[in-house]
Amino acid sequence: MPLVSVIIVNYNGQGYIEPCIESVLNQSFEDFEIIVVDNNSEDKSKIFLESLNEKKIKVVFLDKNYGFGYANNVGFRKSSGKFIVILNNDAEVDRDFLKEIVKPFNIDAKIGMVAPLILLKNSPDTIDKAGGHLLYPDGINRGRGCMEKLSKKYLVDGYVLIPDGCAACFKRSVIDECGFFDEDFFLYGEDTDLGLRYLRAGYRCYYTHKAIVYHNHSAISGLYSSMKAFYVERNRVFVLIKNFPFLCLVFSPVFTFVRYFFQAVSVFLKKGSAGEFAREHSSFALLKILISANVDALFSIRKFLKKRKENRSLFKMGGFEFCRFLKAFFLSPVELAFKR
């Protein structure tokens, strides 16, 4: 049985999936398998996957696009590794990536997740995420160090909040205990939900800068796409309802109002991600997405309150301790609004 199973979800990844798989096959670490789950791609990436004839690779073709979480869950059920690595189809890994990403599990039995250093493929001195996510109190997240130049600050290993869905490693035993991805998210936010569920179940995330990933940031979905904006905004409500303590739920509308205020300023000044979205589409389009995303989330509240109740038996971390983590890895609304 392989020690590590690498799950790669593919959807219309032409031009990306081949170098992604090639980078995993070229690892210095040899005890692994690759499971590629194709979400019914409509491009030539599917032809490439059909042509693969490699002992280490299993390919699963789905009959439609079921989303990121569903496909990863299919991949997990097909896997047999002690450790599970998820990897985006638009990412490539350093030759020692697998060797380095499993090492931190020897530090502490409570480490259930490992986050790598993710750099931009076309600008490898720029950070995509250095140790997963920072978190704003209304459930929205942003990568730690995102779009900053790589510096000594991010070359220090240690405990972080939660990993990013682009690339991460999990203990199989933790997945067996706490479950894997929530398929109702479809796209975006499911990695935050997963990480917070594991955190509240008593497991920690460790960051190692020696496990390096090169990512074509938002190459498939688009950096400022309407689809991405909708799912990010809607799914942060799902993250909030499922994982945050009750007191945080009560005050979250205040934090959301503050975030919207700074984002409105960024749109006016044409700065930051909100400003770039408004420039590419329009201010009205952004407002329409924010309203539709929150309305859609409201219609799903009952379902996610039920999921919250089901998760309660897993949680060992109380509300006050969760708030301590939230403070330690706090995401500023100014950073959210004005950084790209």
Steps between C-alpha positions, in 0.01 A plus 500: 500500500636847413585735782360807317200534269495812283151603387478736201158628392489603135247712315597650164864502602649491151854631511527453879415141592788339309783700668316460833505120478853499361627697800351243738643206304847662524504499881809394696253325734384176338228349721190667352204463268311758294122507469369738233126571510368670187181707542378427145746736328400635161852578378797292385619433855259206503672353191835527678366324810351220290844439348682458832658161555691531825489249785495768768197683352129427532260711294129536581264666250179650639187546287462872584671780693413417860732759651831501685389336823306213342789413267752501784271273702488257205880513484529431872279191473728370223817570701694279736775725639568575864521868405274680252633787290260720303646693209346742251528407133658840427784446747842336476709373789868516584693173470518456882141608565363162618810422707471832683122520545475176700788584738307730739264218601787362708516818712171455687221242489245784497622629164229389259569744213811636330510815288778557243655817360306589184667740258377654176612292204574802281660699784665253739625772734135593571284315752164349418455356850765446767335269748136498403239759595435797721137541604261792535226468768217472245643181347693639203869419460815605317832323455771578754756727328297499178667706224788606726863454403656194661697607808665345808174542692342228287798265514427417865310176557236467769135465592248686285121512486382287206642390161395614155317274254758558227741264676488338843565172679274322749523191720268230376401420859379861547290481183352169615409657833374841387394452137637662187354780283145633527361454148233770540766772464562394138789744453705722737487507879484123546869497600430760771206297627715185506791666680281661766315172560832323560624788716193489722532121518839551667745476209758760402641618170877531450673708234820385332670731250712215363197343330469732201216534248490721190146612424338661195271707724129473398606379154187289450227707667641845425637748752199736498227276363136547600476131586793523742362815664159335551629178656757675721233733642229236536719228644654719768149496659506119495845502666370739764187303583672162517812587696486830690389527865154643566633838620690542172181429307319775691763765423589385147257743325694789658828366362338447160377861497854622579641283220242628251584858598871455424421310180270784389787743557734275301249492212478880507881531500532214247747317724518146637314192384155663527622798302651274234176301477297820457746622235474169308122470537319785679410625848140398436609146405693471827201623703270258320734207579526595868121514531435176309772314692360601839142425395605157377680440830188597697295233322755239611527605865278219630710235325825642639363540851429127484859437390619718791302284742645182348855632537454592866600153619838539322590833657742497792598867469272744679387840379751705700795296376371534141485878545862491618598336171285748309688785667841342433422452129275802454449627146469877483205644301745757358718219363193329359385816327820656375732208419464321169 
